[in-house]
Amino acid sequence: MKFFETSKQYSLKKSIYINLRWIGIIGQLISVYLVYFYFDFDFDFISSNLFIFLGIISNLYLIFIYKKTQLTDRSAFIHLLIDIIQLSGLIYLTGGVKNPFIIFLIIPSVFASSNLSFRTNSLLVLLTTLTILLLTFVSKDLPGPLADHFHVSNYYIYAIPLSLIIALLFLNYFAIIFGAESKLRKDALNKMEEIMAKEHEMLSLGGQAAAAAHSLGTPLSTIKIITQELSKQLKDQKDVSQDIELLASQVQRCNEILKKLSLNPDQEDEFIDEDLSMREYLRQIISSFKETSKKEFSLNLEQDLNSKKIYRSIEIVYGLRNFIGNANKFCKSKVFISLKSDNNFTEITIEDDGDGYPNDILSKIGEPYLKSLRPSDKDKTGLGLGLFIGKTLLEKNFATVNCWNSQTRNGAEVTIKWRNKDLFNL
């Protein structure tokens, strides 16, 4: 599987979208309260507040319940649709197309045009168009006493929705065209950088492999000679002779690996290329850390009821390695990993016995380059980019990733969960 092959999904950055919504909601509150209390205009004040409250509730849902750092195409469509409904409700109560603030109704679809899929954009444009047409014929009067003094020809009234729809189509068309061109250019640049990095890596690896084969040739030959001598001397001791035979076979394997790397340094990693079950993925990843770490890894598979193999995914491997690597780096002595799976879901929990995440960054986990404001945590590194990479890679592959401080281990805890129908169809 090519890197990021499963990641070509459209999304919106949640934090930016939430901030833009707060700006809109504050503007609505100021407008409604100013018109009602300062100018003393007459309109349905209670219903207007209810529509604004709908926007506040949906924003709070994004902050406290929706845990992903990126809004998927579907989630973005639902929340942008809520924006259209909420704003159109306010405009319905305050004059329909005669309300000059109706121009804001085209913002949600224009905002999404360069970030979401063509189908989602088309649906938003269609729904916005229908809403504008509906507000042309169905709405309450302008807030009094404006309604008593606003008298214009129907030609003017009908020109307003027509101009809005033309502006909506025009802005969306150009945003989609320029957005698509920008994505193509970015993909091309990323591909070029990937190829150049791979070539550089292969050249470097080839030189290192050749040097390693040359440097390790003599000590490995010495070990081989000694094992042959020990095998002859201790051939009557079966337990010892079996260990010596195993040692000799491993020496031979080292020679073969070094020879292959020297002759063909761009040979792909068998671990990455092989289809494995999730438990085997975890075992392989843990094994790779055990070679260089003195920390203790505990793998709990008691509730793993699904041994189905997953199509090889570099992104899942890298994502899991990032989180397990963080646990290994910041734990005191132990890392606890548990795998739970059944016919519907697969869930991985990674805990450590370290100090856990600083409280002031818990709500921001998933953003790159985080830094705690606490003096005791300022020197800690790796709290931002590694988590961002791991969370993004796994979420792009349909996982739900939640990070918090463990109640049982006192350290950090990460829960990664897939629906099996998503995981096994990558």
Secondary structure, DSSP 8 states (H G I E B T S, - for coil): --TTGGG---EEEHHHHHHHHHHHHHHHHHHHHIIIIIS--BS-HHHHHHHHHHHHHHHHHHHHT---SEEEHHHHHHHHHHHHHHHHHHHHHTTGGGSGGGGGGGHHHHHHTTTS-HHHHHHHHHHHHHHHHHHHHS----SBTHHHH----HHHHHHHHHHHHHHHHHHHHHHHHHHHHHHHHHHHHHHHHHHHHHHHHHHHHHHHHHHHHHHHHHHHHHHHHHHHHHHHHTTT-HHHHHHHHHHHHHHHHHHHHHHHHHH-TT---HHHHS-EEHHHHHHHHHHHHHTT--SEEEEEEEEE----EE---HHHHHHHHHHHHHHHHH-SSEEEEEEEE-SSEEEEEEEESS----GGGGGGTTSSS----SGGGTT--SSSHHHHHHHHHHHHTT-EEEEEE-TTTSSEEEEEEEEHHHHTT-
